Amino acid sequence: MEVFPDEAGAKARMDFIQSVAKNLPAVGEYVYLKGPVLVRVSRFLTPNQAKEYEAALNG
């Protein structure tokens, strides 16, 4: 989990992470954003397991 002063900072970080993952799929992960909070979850989880983190973030 990463927390930024504002949503724009969190979104910029998410965009950076996703651009790196696009070029290096081995480092990919699930990434969820809500306001200034960015949650990064291991790619080794199943999609259903990762969705639990997303639900917790949005809950």
N, C-alpha and C positions, 0 to 999 in steps of 0.2 A: 504494500500500500504506500502510495506517495500522496502527500497533501501539499497543495500550492496556495499562494496567497489569493489566487482567483482562478476562475474557470479557464480563462485564456491561457494561463501558464500550464495548466493540466492538459489542455487540448494540444498545445504545442509539443509537450512531452509525448503524448500519445501518438501524434503524427510522426514524430521522430522515431519512436519505437517501431511503429508499423512500417516505416520506410526501410529501416534496417532489416526487419524480418522479411520483407519482400525480397531482398537480395541474399539473405542467409536464412533459409527456411528452418535450419536446424536450431536456430535460436528463437523461433517463433513462440508465442504464448498467447493466452487469452488476455484481452485488455478491456477493462470496463471503466467508464467515465461517468461521474455524477458530480456536477458542480466542480469544485476545486479538488475533488478526490479521484485519484486514479488507482485502480486495483489491477495488479498484474498477477495472473495465475498460470502455473506451470502447464505447458503443453502436454505433459504426461497424464493429466487428468482426462477423464472421459468428458465429452460435451455435457452430459447430464451433471457431472460433478462440478464442472466449471459454471454451469448455469446456477447452481446453488450459491456461488459467490456473487453472481450478478443479482440474484434475488435478494440476498442479504444487503447488498449495497443499496438497492432500490426500495428496500422494505422499511 
